[in-house]
């Protein structure tokens, strides 16, 4: 970001706002005003809201590490990823 009058001017950027929202959520949870599960609605990044995307990225990384070996994401009965395995043809 281009500084404004020599000062940081990215306060409204995505990363800064996301971090601010996360810190606000931590404050609410620590104060007992909200429960962690109340943030699984997508309002902030949480384990529940990012698990599937993370599994896709990890499967891609493992595929690259294995010279392009296709990977299968294994899902549990609840539809959540539980593991990653090399694809068997």
Kinemage of the C-alpha trace (Angstrom):
@kinemage 1
@onewidth
@group {chain A} dominant
@subgroup {mainchain}
@vectorlist {calphas} color= white
{ca unk a 1} P 0.000 0.000 0.000
{ca unk a 2} L 1.188 3.467 -0.789
{ca unk a 3} L 1.798 5.416 2.400
{ca unk a 4} L -0.365 8.463 2.983
{ca unk a 5} L 1.660 11.340 4.409
{ca unk a 6} L 4.390 8.820 5.242
{ca unk a 7} L 2.056 6.581 7.269
{ca unk a 8} L 0.585 3.129 6.667
{ca unk a 9} L -2.678 3.429 4.739
{ca unk a 10} L -3.834 -0.181 4.451
{ca unk a 11} L -6.087 -0.258 7.521
{ca unk a 12} L -9.115 -1.164 5.409
{ca unk a 13} L -7.375 -3.927 3.446
{ca unk a 14} L -8.701 -7.484 3.546
{ca unk a 15} L -5.895 -8.889 5.694
{ca unk a 16} L -6.056 -6.141 8.295
{ca unk a 17} L -9.859 -6.325 8.577
{ca unk a 18} L -9.771 -10.127 8.798
{ca unk a 19} L -7.238 -9.977 11.606
{ca unk a 20} L -9.248 -7.289 13.385
{ca unk a 21} L -12.427 -9.421 13.118
{ca unk a 22} L -10.531 -12.413 14.501
{ca unk a 23} L -9.242 -10.385 17.448
{ca unk a 24} L -12.741 -9.040 18.134
{ca unk a 25} L -14.057 -12.620 18.149
{ca unk a 26} L -11.310 -13.693 20.568
{ca unk a 27} L -12.268 -10.844 22.886
{ca unk a 28} L -15.945 -11.853 22.791
{ca unk a 29} L -15.160 -15.527 23.486
{ca unk a 30} L -12.673 -14.748 26.262
{ca unk a 31} L -15.208 -12.423 27.905
{ca unk a 32} L -17.845 -15.176 27.806
{ca unk a 33} L -20.190 -13.170 25.586
{ca unk a 34} L -19.992 -15.644 22.704
{ca unk a 35} L -19.111 -19.283 22.191
{ca unk a 36} L -16.482 -20.425 19.695
{ca unk a 37} L -19.129 -22.328 17.719
{ca unk a 38} L -21.031 -19.120 17.030
{ca unk a 39} L -18.285 -18.148 14.598
{ca unk a 40} L -18.714 -21.200 12.369
{ca unk a 41} L -21.097 -19.145 10.242
{ca unk a 42} L -18.325 -17.922 7.931
{ca unk a 43} L -17.987 -14.510 9.573
{ca unk a 44} L -14.333 -15.316 10.344
{ca unk a 45} L -11.980 -18.055 9.248
{ca unk a 46} L -12.230 -21.001 11.625
{ca unk a 47} L -11.285 -24.661 11.531
{ca unk a 48} L -14.850 -25.541 10.581
{ca unk a 49} L -15.060 -22.995 7.769
{ca unk a 50} L -11.650 -23.716 6.238
{ca unk a 51} L -11.234 -27.478 6.706
{ca unk a 52} L -12.339 -28.517 3.209
{ca unk a 53} L -10.300 -25.830 1.456
{ca unk a 54} L -7.254 -26.751 3.513
{ca unk a 55} L -7.691 -30.421 2.580
{ca unk a 56} L -7.734 -29.495 -1.119
{ca unk a 57} L -4.563 -27.412 -0.774
{ca unk a 58} L -2.822 -30.173 1.197
{ca unk a 59} L -3.810 -32.804 -1.381
{ca unk a 60} L -2.341 -30.584 -4.088
{ca unk a 61} L 0.895 -30.149 -2.142
{ca unk a 62} L 1.202 -33.893 -1.584
{ca unk a 63} L 0.543 -34.524 -5.268
{ca unk a 64} L 3.310 -32.112 -6.252
{ca unk a 65} L 5.685 -33.698 -3.712
{ca unk a 66} L 4.900 -37.108 -5.251
{ca unk a 67} L 5.720 -36.018 -8.827
{ca unk a 68} L 2.083 -35.515 -9.819
{ca unk a 69} L 0.587 -38.593 -8.148
{ca unk a 70} L -3.177 -37.978 -7.899
{ca unk a 71} L -4.499 -37.845 -4.340
{ca unk a 72} L -7.902 -38.749 -2.932
{ca unk a 73} L -9.433 -36.791 -0.079
{ca unk a 74} L -11.110 -39.210 2.310
{ca unk a 75} L -14.339 -37.971 3.894
{ca unk a 76} L -16.054 -39.133 7.069
{ca unk a 77} L -19.746 -39.836 7.450
{ca unk a 78} L -20.261 -36.189 8.442
{ca unk a 79} L -18.866 -35.010 5.096
{ca unk a 80} L -15.702 -33.586 6.611
{ca unk a 81} L -12.214 -34.534 5.347
{ca unk a 82} L -10.520 -37.165 7.493
{ca unk a 83} L -7.453 -37.968 5.429
{ca unk a 84} L -5.591 -37.867 2.128
{ca unk a 85} L -4.389 -40.951 0.286
{ca unk a 86} L -2.614 -41.572 -3.029
{ca unk a 87} L -5.163 -42.501 -5.690
{ca unk a 88} L -5.135 -46.172 -6.688
{ca unk a 89} L -5.974 -46.835 -10.330
